């Protein structure tokens, strides 16, 4: 029997979940949920997480507008089901398997996220926009950041990894410039499919698009994560800091599972934001 196919749902299901600031709007946080989750579910669970002072993120950051994009529904080829995901993924523990499945969804999702950034950048300056996500959301958001080509206020990645790193062929900085790496990333998501379009970068001036590499980054992972092994997050940190020369704050916790380490993890996020929210 032939496998079922499901078209990507681009409708109300991809409208973001937005939480308005409690005080005057100064910054916007755009955070992507993980696979098999929705924006509202992610927001609810994230806002239940507390720092060591028992305060939640909205309480600590009352002037932040929270934007939680929705991925929509895509086909999971391995299990032949339709589910919420940013791109088709064969294995979250071994994300380099069946890379061919990932490109179309990543291309669509990058376009979706860049359009949200454009909308928010019409309200607050890009340097007051923080992008990030958890798990597959982190994996998608980091590609959106690099592809977009502008410096944002910061990036927060939780329990994530870098998809298609072998295809980008990241080398040490002495053997490939950031300009060359940016070319590889954008070429990777170009398409000859007449029904699909390549994402439009935020920065149309290609020669200034390396500004994205100036975005400060916070990454965290827990050693007991049984969904995405912490070594995948460690490799993401290595690629961004050592190969791309980005400024990365890397936190590895003993416990926390596939989530934010309770207490210390929230404290570390807030500490990072305190340094980058200008």
Buried (B, 14 or more C-beta within 10 A) or exposed (E): EEEEEEEBBEEEBBEBBEBEBEEEBBBBBBBBBBBBBBBBBBBEBBBEBBBEEEBBBBEBBEEBBBBBBBBBBBBBBEEEEBBBBBBBBBEBEEBBEBBEBBBBBBBBBBBBBBBBBEEBBEEBEBBBBBBBBBBBBBBBBBBBBBBBBBBBBBBBBBBBBBBBBEBBEBEEEEEBEBEEBBBBBBEBBEEEEEEEEBBEBBBEEEEEBBBBBEBBBBBBBBEEBEBBBBEBBBBBBBBBBEBBEBBBBBBBBEEBBBBBBBBBBBBBBBEBBEEBBE
